[in-house]
């Protein structure tokens, strides 16, 4: 009887090949962070702010693969400061002067419109007074004296020359657009249209300067055809 063969040692399982150690990759500096800082220093403030915010977001999500947070932060801050200075310069050199000029122009236009309106209003008052004087002379037989003035159109005269017939033309004494009383003159030369050859009256507004005999006076003589 033969002996059985001796047991064979177990065949070892194949071992996996050793993996190479991972190589270290240094973090890269964000190009957007650099661009943000450069733009902030060269005056492109808005671009600096935009690039800075984008760079900060990418650096935060890179888990350390991208660096440059300090550059991006500096570019963003300097960009905001530059943008604020730019806005301030625009306000003080463009907007405020435009507002001031617009205010001056508006005030000038308003003053011109007011002056033109006052001239027109005074002309209308002069025409009304001139018409009232004509009617007064037709009823009274003469024009009021210089002493009586245009008050004779409001209250009946009690001094010579007394009117033959009298009727009030105004309820109160007319004034010009500047709240000044009119000046009444009775010239010695006759009214051309008056067949009786009576002296012609002239009513004058002293104008905005309040001084008679200056350039801004208005007169019924100017309204005659």
C-alpha positions in Angstrom: 0.0 0.0 0.0 1.4 3.3 -1.2 1.5 6.4 0.9 -0.5 9.5 -0.4 1.5 12.4 -1.7 2.2 15.1 0.8 -0.2 18.1 0.6 0.9 21.0 -1.6 1.2 24.4 0.0 -1.6 26.8 -1.0 -0.8 29.0 -4.0 -0.7 32.7 -2.7 -3.3 35.0 -4.3 -1.8 37.6 -6.7 -1.1 40.9 -5.0 -2.2 44.1 -6.7 0.5 46.2 -8.2 1.4 49.1 -6.0 -0.2 52.4 -7.0 2.2 55.4 -7.6 1.9 58.1 -4.9 -0.2 61.1 -6.1 1.8 64.0 -7.3 1.4 67.3 -5.4 -0.2 70.1 -7.6 0.4 73.6 -6.2 -2.7 75.9 -6.2 -3.0 78.3 -9.1 -3.4 82.0 -8.7 -6.8 83.2 -10.1 -6.3 85.2 -13.2 -9.6 87.0 -12.5 -8.2 88.1 -9.1 -5.1 89.5 -10.8 -7.3 91.2 -13.5 -9.5 92.7 -10.7 -6.5 94.3 -9.0 -5.0 95.6 -12.3 -8.3 97.1 -13.3 -8.7 98.8 -9.9 -5.3 100.4 -10.2 -5.8 101.6 -13.8 -9.1 103.2 -13.3 -11.5 100.5 -14.6 -13.3 100.4 -11.3 -16.5 98.7 -12.5 -14.6 95.9 -14.2 -12.5 95.5 -11.0 -15.6 95.0 -8.9 -17.1 92.5 -11.4 -13.9 90.5 -11.8 -13.2 90.6 -8.0 -16.6 89.1 -7.1 -16.3 86.3 -9.8 -12.8 85.5 -8.6 -13.8 85.3 -4.9 -16.7 82.9 -5.8 -14.4 80.6 -7.8 -11.7 80.6 -5.1 -14.3 79.7 -2.5 -15.6 76.7 -4.5 -12.1 75.4 -5.5 -11.3 73.7 -2.2 -7.8 75.3 -2.2 -7.0 74.6 -5.8 -7.2 78.2 -6.7 -5.7 81.0 -4.6 -5.6 84.8 -4.9 -8.3 85.7 -2.5 -6.3 88.6 -1.2 -5.7 90.0 -4.7 -9.4 89.7 -5.5 -10.5 91.3 -2.2 -8.0 94.2 -2.7 -9.2 94.7 -6.3 -12.8 94.7 -5.3 -12.4 97.2 -2.4 -10.2 99.5 -4.5 -12.7 99.2 -7.3 -15.6 100.2 -5.1 -13.6 103.2 -3.8 -12.7 104.3 -7.4 -16.3 103.8 -8.6 -17.6 106.0 -5.7 -15.0 108.7 -6.5 -16.1 108.6 -10.2 -19.7 109.0 -9.2 -18.8 111.9 -6.9 -16.8 113.6 -9.7 -19.8 113.2 -12.1 -22.2 114.7 -9.5 -20.0 117.7 -8.7 -18.7 118.5 -12.2 -21.7 117.6 -14.4 -25.0 117.2 -12.5 -24.7 120.1 -10.0 -23.6 122.6 -12.7 -26.4 121.5 -15.0 -29.0 121.9 -12.2 -27.6 125.3 -11.3 -27.6 126.4 -15.0 -31.1 125.0 -15.4 -32.3 126.9 -12.4 -30.8 130.2 -13.7 -32.3 129.6 -17.2 -35.7 128.8 -15.7 -35.6 131.8 -13.5 -34.6 134.0 -16.4 -37.4 132.6 -18.6 -39.9 133.1 -15.8 -38.7 136.7 -15.2 -38.9 137.4 -18.9 -42.4 136.0 -19.1 -43.4 138.0 -16.0 -42.0 141.2 -17.4 -43.8 140.6 -20.8 -47.0 139.9 -18.9 -46.7 143.1 -16.9 -46.0 145.2 -20.0 -49.1 143.7 -21.7 -51.3 144.3 -18.6 -50.1 147.9 -18.3 -50.8 148.5 -22.0 -54.4 147.2 -21.4 -54.8 149.6 -18.4 -53.6 152.5 -20.5 -56.0 151.7 -23.3 -58.9 151.5 -20.8 -57.9 154.8 -19.2 -57.5 156.5 -22.7 -61.0 155.3 -23.7 -62.4 156.5 -20.4 -60.8 159.9 -20.8 -62.4 160.2 -24.3 -65.8 159.4 -22.9 -65.2 161.8 -20.0 -64.5 164.6 -22.4 -67.6 163.8 -24.4 -69.8 164.1 -21.3 -67.9 166.9 -19.5 -67.0 169.0 -22.5 -63.3 168.9 -21.6 -60.6 166.6 -20.2 -59.7 166.6 -16.5 -57.1 169.1 -15.4 -53.7 167.9 -14.3 -54.7 168.6 -10.7 -57.8 166.5 -11.1 -56.0 163.7 -13.0 -57.5 160.3 -13.6 -59.1 160.5 -10.2 -61.8 162.4 -12.1 -62.7 159.0 -13.7 -63.4 157.5 -10.2 -64.9 160.4 -8.2 -66.7 163.5 -9.5 -64.4 166.6 -9.5 -65.4 169.4 -7.1 -62.9 171.9 -8.4 -62.7 173.8 -11.7 -63.2 172.8 -14.4 -66.4 171.1 -13.3 -67.9 168.5 -15.7 -71.2 169.3 -17.4 -72.1 165.7 -17.0 -70.2 163.1 -15.0 -70.2 159.3 -14.7 -67.7 157.0 -13.0 -65.5 155.0 -15.4 -63.8 152.9 -12.7 -64.8 151.8 -9.2 -61.2 152.3 -7.9 -58.1 154.2 -9.1 -56.3 152.2 -11.8 -52.7 151.2 -11.2 -50.1 149.6 -13.5 -48.8 146.1 -13.2 -46.3 147.2 -10.6 -49.0 148.6 -8.3 -48.0 152.2 -9.1 -50.3 155.1 -9.8 -50.3 156.5 -13.3 -49.0 159.9 -14.1 -51.5 162.2 -15.8 -50.3 165.1 -18.0 -52.4 167.6 -20.0 -50.3 169.0 -22.9 -50.9 172.4 -24.3 -51.0 171.3 -27.9 -54.3 170.0 -29.1 -55.4 166.5 -29.8 -55.3 166.0 -33.6 -58.5 164.0 -33.6 -60.4 166.6 -31.4 -62.4 169.0 -33.6 -62.5 171.5 -30.8 -58.7 171.7 -30.6 -58.6 170.8 -26.8 -55.3 170.0 -25.1 -54.5 166.3 -25.3 -54.0 164.2 -22.2 -51.2 161.7 -21.7 -51.2 158.9 -19.1 -47.8 157.4 -18.2 -46.7 154.3 -16.3 -43.3 154.8 -14.6 -42.4 151.2 -15.4 -40.7 148.6 -13.2 -38.0 151.1 -12.0 -40.7 153.5 -10.6 -39.0 156.5 -12.1 -40.7 158.7 -14.7 -38.7 159.7 -17.8 -36.6 156.5 -18.1 -36.5 153.9 -20.9 -39.1 151.6 -19.3 -41.9 154.1 -19.2 -45.2 153.2 -21.0 -47.5 155.9 -22.3 -50.8 156.4 -24.0 -48.9 158.3 -26.7 -47.3 155.0 -27.7 -50.8 153.5 -28.2 -52.0 156.2 -30.6 -52.3 155.0 -34.2 
